[in-house]
């Protein structure tokens, strides 16, 4: 199922740690909300809104559990022409959650700092899209 809004999970394998060990990392991500028509926030005469922010901070929720702090995240906007908006700068933040039964947990969450809109729109669900530039290259051996 192709989805361009709402919560998802971002996965990566990295060795960016003190032990230089390959580890699998995951974080929650939400590039843009589904329940908001962001096109209504595009200024007259413009075709894109690169960053969208809700009117006020709110708590995150996961499976009935609520974040212990409120957050005012930035989301990537949309365009009404052929362009698409994607995260340009982001970081990972740790968010603590409290559940109704008294238990709690933490989740790593993608925090968007900046987005840009361009014509190079690729399927955000295609994990191999970055390999397109290499498919015509001939491998060179020693």
Secondary structure, DSSP 8 states (H G I E B T S, - for coil): ---SSS-EEEEEEE--STT---EEEEEEE-SS-SSS-GGGGS-TT-SEEEEEE-SS-B--EETTEEESS-B--EEEEEESSS-EEEEEEEEEEEEEEE-TTS-EEEEEEEEEEEEEEES----TT-TTGGGGGGTT------
